Amino acid sequence: MKSIIITEFGGPEVLKLHQRAIPVPKDNEVLIKIHAAGINRPDIFQRRGNYPPPPGASPDIPGLEVSGTVAETGKNVSRWKIDDAVCALLAGGGYAEFATVPEGQCLPMPKSLNLIEAASLPETVFTVWHNVFQRGKLSAKENFLVHGGSGGIGTTAIQLAYAIGAKVFTTTGSLEKCNACLKLGAFSCVNYKEENFEKAWEEVGIDCILDIVGGNYFESNIRLLREEGRLVYINAIKGSGVPLDIRTVMNKRLYITGSTLRSRSVEFKSELAKEIENRVWPLIESGKFKPLIYRVLPLEQAAEAHVLMESGEHIGKIVLSV
């Protein structure tokens, strides 16, 4: 099969097209003939050498989410049959023509989406649902802030939060991106290059924040949270070392948490998939949530896709067509 491998740690140019043997599914796995693969920021970190795959995952083929059809099933697989259309969350190996994945990490293709759109779902939806709704406990009528609203995580978080009745605030880096976020359901958007988001919303009172930035955003986030507020981290692009006044946390009774998804167990991801199918898939079928695709490139242009993601120009998801 064709696959994109990381030949060494470095820039996008280290991604090269190679031939690899088609993987063989284990007893509880399916083999997916991949139609499309989503590009995610963890792929960038893995390419740079900062985010190693967990044991058992492909060591040098990136890619955490795919769509396609079931080509083969392990002997213990009960739900999926040959030719079923699915999308799936992988621990790695998605930039290829085939990949194996535990059957519980597969979800049925939403009827209202095509395979390109479906490939952009698993990594972002699993991340957002777990961190915003399970860990962050966001509920209707609360104020929700997501930093980086125009990326894959941000556009997903905005739509899902809006769909459940929360009021959404977001930050992004241009007027064009702010307008896109507002169209998706955000109530207010701040262009962080021109305006201080803390000053803009200091009188609002935020209940839940999803942050990918870290660094100097931390203190502003803490000040913006109202009593019983929840601050959830899924990345720390500007640094993980932050100052913390414990008294503020005590006085406001704040919750500070975060998570990474890739290293979690198959059992955890499978249970998360069930909840997502029950809670998010109906929102897709009703038209309340639709993935936003910025650009589709062929598998052979994976390096160009990484250049585009690192440029920050995109609004929504970048997808490889296989």
C-alpha positions as CSV (number, residue, x, y, z in Angstrom):
1,M,0.0,0.0,0.0
2,K,1.0,3.6,-0.4
3,S,1.8,5.4,2.9
4,I,3.3,8.7,4.0
5,I,6.1,8.1,6.5
6,I,8.2,10.4,8.8
7,T,11.7,9.7,7.5
8,E,13.3,11.7,10.3
9,F,12.1,14.4,12.7
10,G,11.9,17.8,11.2
11,G,9.9,20.1,8.8
12,P,7.2,19.0,6.4
13,E,9.8,17.9,3.9
14,V,10.5,14.8,6.0
15,L,7.1,13.4,5.0
16,K,7.8,11.0,2.1
17,L,5.6,8.5,0.1
18,H,6.6,4.9,0.6
19,Q,5.3,1.4,0.0
20,R,4.4,-0.6,3.1
21,A,2.8,-4.0,3.7
22,I,-1.0,-3.8,4.3
23,P,-1.5,-4.4,8.0
24,V,-3.4,-7.4,9.3
25,P,-6.2,-6.9,11.7
26,K,-6.1,-8.5,15.2
27,D,-9.0,-10.4,16.6
28,N,-10.9,-7.3,17.8
29,E,-9.9,-5.0,14.9
30,V,-11.1,-4.1,11.4
31,L,-9.0,-3.3,8.4
32,I,-10.2,-0.1,6.8
33,K,-9.6,0.8,3.1
34,I,-9.1,4.5,3.6
35,H,-10.8,7.1,1.5
36,A,-9.7,10.2,3.4
37,A,-7.6,11.1,6.4
38,G,-7.9,14.2,8.5
39,I,-4.9,16.4,9.3
40,N,-4.5,17.4,13.0
41,R,-2.0,19.4,15.0
42,P,-0.7,16.3,16.9
43,D,0.5,15.0,13.5
44,I,2.7,18.1,13.3
45,F,4.1,17.5,16.8
46,Q,4.8,13.8,15.9
47,R,6.6,14.9,12.8
48,R,8.8,17.2,14.8
49,G,9.6,14.5,17.3
50,N,7.6,16.0,20.2
51,Y,4.6,13.6,20.3
52,P,5.6,9.9,20.1
53,P,2.9,7.4,19.3
54,P,1.7,5.0,22.1
55,P,2.9,1.4,22.1
56,G,1.4,-0.7,19.3
57,A,0.7,2.3,17.1
58,S,2.5,2.8,13.8
59,P,5.8,4.4,14.7
60,D,6.3,6.5,11.6
61,I,3.0,6.8,9.7
62,P,1.0,9.7,11.2
63,G,-2.7,10.2,11.0
64,L,-5.3,10.0,13.8
65,E,-8.6,9.9,11.9
66,V,-9.9,8.4,8.7
67,S,-13.0,7.4,6.7
68,G,-13.4,4.5,4.4
69,T,-14.9,1.1,4.1
70,V,-14.3,-2.1,6.0
71,A,-12.0,-4.4,4.0
72,E,-11.5,-7.2,6.5
73,T,-12.6,-8.1,10.1
74,G,-10.9,-9.9,12.9
75,K,-12.6,-13.1,14.2
76,N,-14.0,-11.4,17.3
77,V,-15.5,-8.4,15.5
78,S,-19.3,-8.4,15.8
79,R,-20.7,-5.0,14.6
80,W,-19.0,-4.4,11.3
81,K,-19.1,-6.2,8.0
82,I,-17.1,-6.0,4.8
83,D,-17.9,-2.8,2.8
84,D,-19.5,-1.0,5.8
85,A,-18.8,2.7,5.5
86,V,-17.1,4.0,8.7
87,C,-15.0,6.7,10.2
88,A,-12.5,5.9,12.9
89,L,-10.2,7.3,15.6
90,L,-6.7,5.8,15.2
91,A,-3.6,6.0,17.5
92,G,-1.6,6.5,14.2
93,G,-1.2,5.1,10.7
94,G,-3.9,7.1,8.9
95,Y,-1.8,8.6,6.1
96,A,-2.1,5.4,4.1
97,E,-4.3,3.4,1.8
98,F,-5.2,0.9,4.7
99,A,-5.1,1.0,8.5
100,T,-6.3,-1.3,11.3
101,V,-8.3,-0.1,14.2
102,P,-10.2,-1.6,17.2
103,E,-13.8,-2.1,16.2
104,G,-15.0,0.1,19.1
105,Q,-13.2,3.1,17.7
106,C,-15.2,3.0,14.5
107,L,-18.4,4.9,14.0
108,P,-20.9,4.6,11.1
109,M,-20.7,7.1,8.3
110,P,-23.3,9.8,9.0
111,K,-25.9,9.6,6.3
112,S,-25.8,13.4,5.6
113,L,-22.0,13.6,5.1
114,N,-19.6,12.4,2.4
115,L,-16.4,10.5,3.1
116,I,-14.2,13.6,3.0
117,E,-16.3,15.3,5.7
118,A,-16.5,12.1,7.8
119,A,-12.7,11.8,7.8
120,S,-12.5,15.2,9.6
121,L,-14.7,14.1,12.5
122,P,-13.2,11.5,14.9
123,E,-10.1,13.3,16.4
124,T,-11.9,16.6,16.8
125,V,-15.2,15.3,18.0
126,F,-13.7,12.8,20.4
127,T,-11.5,15.6,21.8
128,V,-14.2,18.2,22.1
129,W,-16.8,15.9,23.5
130,H,-14.6,14.5,26.2
131,N,-13.0,17.8,27.3
132,V,-15.9,20.3,26.9
133,F,-18.8,18.2,27.9
134,Q,-17.4,15.4,30.0
135,R,-14.6,17.1,31.8
136,G,-15.8,20.7,31.4
137,K,-19.4,19.8,32.1
138,L,-20.7,22.5,29.8
139,S,-24.5,22.8,29.9
140,A,-27.2,24.9,28.3
141,K,-27.3,28.6,29.1
142,E,-23.7,28.7,30.3
143,N,-21.0,31.0,28.8
144,F,-18.3,29.0,27.0
145,L,-15.0,30.3,25.7
146,V,-12.9,28.4,23.2
147,H,-9.5,29.8,22.1
148,G,-8.5,29.3,18.5
149,G,-12.1,29.1,17.2
150,S,-11.3,28.9,13.5
151,G,-9.3,25.6,13.6
152,G,-10.7,22.1,13.5
153,I,-11.1,21.9,17.3
154,G,-12.6,25.4,17.5
155,T,-15.1,25.1,14.7
156,T,-16.3,21.8,16.3
157,A,-16.5,23.2,19.8
158,I,-18.4,26.3,18.7
159,Q,-21.0,24.3,16.8
160,L,-21.6,21.6,19.5
161,A,-21.7,24.2,22.3
162,Y,-24.2,26.3,20.4
163,A,-26.2,23.3,19.6
164,I,-26.8,22.4,23.2
165,G,-27.8,26.0,24.1
166,A,-24.5,27.6,25.4
167,K,-23.4,31.1,24.6
168,V,-20.1,30.9,22.8
169,F,-17.2,33.3,22.9
170,T,-14.0,32.7,20.9
171,T,-10.6,34.2,19.9
172,T,-9.0,34.0,16.6
173,G,-6.4,35.9,14.5
174,S,-8.3,37.8,11.8
175,L,-11.5,39.5,10.9
176,E,-12.2,36.8,8.3
177,K,-11.8,34.1,10.9
178,C,-14.0,35.9,13.4
179,N,-16.7,36.3,10.8
180,A,-16.5,32.5,10.1
181,C,-16.8,31.8,13.8
182,L,-19.9,34.0,14.2
183,K,-21.6,32.2,11.3
184,L,-21.0,28.9,13.1
185,G,-22.8,30.1,16.2
186,A,-20.3,32.1,18.2
187,F,-21.9,35.0,20.1
188,S,-18.7,37.1,20.3
189,C,-15.3,36.8,18.7
190,V,-12.1,38.7,19.5
191,N,-9.2,39.1,17.1
192,Y,-6.4,38.6,19.5
193,K,-4.0,40.4,17.2
194,E,-5.9,43.7,17.6
195,E,-7.8,43.4,20.9
196,N,-7.3,42.1,24.5
197,F,-9.8,39.3,25.0
198,E,-9.7,39.7,28.8
199,K,-10.7,43.3,28.6
200,A,-13.4,42.6,26.0
201,W,-15.1,40.0,28.3
202,E,-14.2,41.1,31.8
203,E,-17.8,41.7,32.8
204,V,-19.2,38.6,31.2
205,G,-18.4,35.7,33.6
206,I,-17.3,32.6,31.7
207,D,-18.4,29.2,33.0
208,C,-16.1,26.9,30.9
209,I,-12.9,27.6,28.9
210,L,-11.3,25.2,26.4
211,D,-7.7,26.3,25.8
212,I,-5.0,25.2,23.4
213,V,-2.7,28.2,24.1
214,G,-1.4,28.0,27.7
215,G,1.4,30.5,28.5
216,N,0.2,34.0,29.2
217,Y,-3.4,33.1,28.5
218,F,-3.6,31.2,31.8
219,E,-3.9,34.2,34.1
220,S,-6.5,35.9,31.9
221,N,-8.5,32.7,31.7
222,I,-8.5,32.5,35.5
223,R,-9.7,36.0,35.9
224,L,-12.4,35.6,33.3
225,L,-13.9,32.5,35.0
226,R,-16.8,33.0,37.4
227,E,-17.3,31.0,40.5
228,E,-17.3,27.2,40.0
229,G,-15.8,27.8,36.5
230,R,-13.9,25.1,34.6
231,L,-10.6,25.6,32.7
232,V,-9.8,22.7,30.4
233,Y,-6.4,22.3,28.6
234,I,-5.8,20.2,25.5
235,N,-2.5,21.9,24.4
236,A,-0.1,24.5,25.5
237,I,1.3,26.1,22.4
238,K,2.7,29.1,24.2
239,G,4.1,27.1,27.1
240,S,3.1,24.8,29.9
241,G,4.7,26.6,32.8
242,V,2.3,29.1,34.2
243,P,1.9,31.2,37.5
244,L,-0.9,30.1,39.7
245,D,-2.4,31.9,42.7
246,I,-4.0,29.1,44.7
247,R,-6.1,31.6,46.7
248,T,-7.9,32.6,43.5
249,V,-8.7,29.0,42.8
250,M,-9.9,28.6,46.4
251,N,-12.0,31.8,46.5
252,K,-13.7,31.1,43.2
253,R,-13.8,27.3,43.7
254,L,-12.4,26.7,40.2
255,Y,-11.7,23.5,38.4
256,I,-8.5,23.2,36.3
257,T,-8.2,20.1,34.2
258,G,-7.0,18.8,30.9
259,S,-6.3,15.6,28.9
260,T,-4.6,14.0,26.0
261,L,-6.6,11.4,24.0
262,R,-4.0,9.4,22.0
263,S,-2.6,7.4,24.9
264,R,-6.0,6.5,26.4
265,S,-7.1,2.8,26.4
266,V,-9.1,1.2,23.7
267,E,-11.8,0.6,26.3
268,F,-12.0,4.3,27.1
269,K,-12.1,5.3,23.5
270,S,-14.8,2.7,22.7
271,E,-17.0,4.0,25.5
272,L,-16.5,7.5,24.3
273,A,-17.4,6.5,20.8
274,K,-20.8,5.1,22.0
275,E,-21.6,8.3,23.8
276,I,-20.7,10.4,20.7
277,E,-22.8,8.2,18.5
278,N,-25.8,8.7,20.8
279,R,-25.3,12.4,21.4
280,V,-23.4,14.0,18.5
281,W,-24.5,11.9,15.5
282,P,-28.1,13.0,15.9
283,L,-26.9,16.7,15.7
284,I,-25.1,15.9,12.5
285,E,-28.2,14.2,11.0
286,S,-30.4,17.1,12.0
287,G,-28.0,19.7,10.4
288,K,-27.1,21.3,13.7
289,F,-23.4,20.3,13.3
290,K,-21.5,20.0,10.1
291,P,-17.7,19.8,9.7
292,L,-16.1,22.7,8.0
293,I,-13.6,21.6,5.3
294,Y,-11.0,24.1,4.3
295,R,-9.0,22.2,1.7
296,V,-8.6,18.7,0.3
297,L,-5.2,17.5,-1.0
298,P,-4.1,14.1,-2.3
299,L,-2.2,11.8,0.0
300,E,1.0,12.5,-2.0
301,Q,0.8,16.1,-0.9
302,A,0.9,15.5,2.8
303,A,3.9,17.7,3.2
304,E,2.0,20.6,1.6
305,A,-0.9,19.9,3.9
306,H,1.4,20.3,6.9
307,V,2.8,23.6,5.5
308,L,-0.8,24.9,5.2
309,M,-1.7,23.8,8.7
310,E,1.4,25.4,10.2
311,S,0.7,28.7,8.3
312,G,-2.4,29.2,10.3
313,E,-4.3,30.3,7.2
314,H,-7.0,27.6,7.3
315,I,-10.5,27.9,8.7
316,G,-11.8,24.4,9.6
317,K,-10.2,21.1,8.6
318,I,-7.6,20.1,6.1
319,V,-8.1,16.6,4.7
320,L,-6.0,14.2,2.6
321,S,-7.8,12.3,-0.2
322,V,-6.6,8.7,-0.5
